[in-house]
Amino acid sequence: MIQRRDVRKDRRSVNLRGDQRRHKTGELVCPFRSVKTYSGQRMTYQIRQLNLGGILDQAIAIVKDNFMLLAGILMIVWVPYQLIAGAVNLVIMPDMAAAESEMDLAAMQQEVVVNLIYTLPLTLIGLFIVLPLTNAAMVFAVAQLYLGYTITPIEAIRLGLRKIVPLVGTSVLMGLAIFGGLLLCLIPGILAALWFGLAQHVVILEDTSGVAALKRSKTLITPYLGTFLILGVILTIIGAMIGGGSALIPIPWLQMLVMVALQGAMTLFSTAAFVVFYFSCRCGIENFDLEYLAASVGGDAAPPTSTDSPFA
């Protein structure tokens, strides 16, 4: 880790040129490493403290430039699970809306309970394996690409497998904290949900878990709580619109396929947005952009590989 005094020395001594430039306000913009995407196009991203518009702009750019790579992760892990779970529900679960009497509704409810032998294992696999694995792989891949490292879907999934247990444990602690806050009073529960919103990113990118990850998340988010809240509201509204739109499709199988596709696209965008927000917080609090600048000065012209990443 580069010491803060060395970073400041590098900031004074480095002659910024080419892709090492200053923001119009005089704020230092990190030198952008050139990254070749799956399409062969070289892209650069701003690594500094960003406002809400900047976060969304960078998230859109990351998804657009690396869509095939990020979608590949979902196609390997998340999409097959969603299709299997959706098909099982369509085949064995009764359509409650078709009940014509209270007796029919009671019979359908009993059928739902009987079918738990099939649906419950699928739900548990999703909660404790598929979702943590997908989240870890996606966050890791987006972070790699954002910082200028190369990555493949298999490499991202490999790291995700190592993060399943700490992610699940930290998520359980986070859920208990939020639930406890809601029991005491509504406001503490809401604050806990906001404070711990980056806990999973901390687990994945900083090799920290449990209570330490929750504390770290609170430290990062607190100065930018308003930005985090608005970002979450925007993404929630977009997700609700996607869900509501797909629900209008009358054919169940087609509705499921469209829902999976739209949810996958939303997953890509929301993951990118929160990863950019995470690094924006670190730049504002810890001068992460200056550390990255000092580490980048004099680097090789070729894009660094995932094995060079501080997260690997």
Order of alpha helices (4+ residues) and beta strands (2+ residues): alpha-beta-beta-alpha-alpha-alpha-alpha-alpha-alpha-alpha-alpha-alpha-alpha-alpha-alpha-alpha
